[in-house]
Amino acid sequence: HLTLDPDSSLGYSLRGSVSFMEKDYEAAISDYSRALEIQEEQFPRLADNPGGYSPSQTDLYLKIGEAYMRAGNVRKQIDIYRRGIIKNPGSVDLRNAAAWVLATSTADGVHNPQEALQLASEAEKLSGGRDADVLDTLAEAYCARGQIEKAIEAQQRAVRLRPNDSGF
């Protein structure tokens, strides 16, 4: 049994990661969420800063979202990503993750190609168009909207950035 410092974001995050690896997603969500609460208490004004961004908070939002997805709750996954974007407006990773889910999800009420394209476009702008993963997501969002020529162009840009990546 692990005893945690009640004010240790790192402790909760680490225990959440152990739970995630053990496929106890509810416990992971609980611990990651507590770690995030502690982070947000320590840095409450982050979202007030233009381009505000906290790598540790972004990472926790992404981990919570992934745990929700693994637990079968894609709606909560997208909700946590949206909340993370509001709290960390400069995060490329949260926009990219949310856009991917919105463009590709088959879950009832989650698929939203328009919002996916908006978020992917914002992520592309924030990344300066130099992130192959973002361009891959942008291609998916264009495809989901039926804009095939633009999807091909975005995918080609991603491939040019990482020509040896067979994932594209």
CORPE-V464276 format. One line per field, one symbol per residue. psi: psi as a letter, one per 30 degrees, with the letter a starting at -180 (. if undefined). A space follows every 50 residues. Layout:
psi=???
//
This chain:
psi=kkkkkfgjeeeeeeeeeeeeeggieeeeeeeeeeeeeeeeefifgeffkk gkkjeeeeeeeeeeeeeeeefgieeeeeeeeeeeeefifgjeeeeeeeee eeefkgkkgekieeeeeeeeeeeeeefgggjeeeeeeeeeeeeffgieee eeeeeeeeeeeifgjff.
//
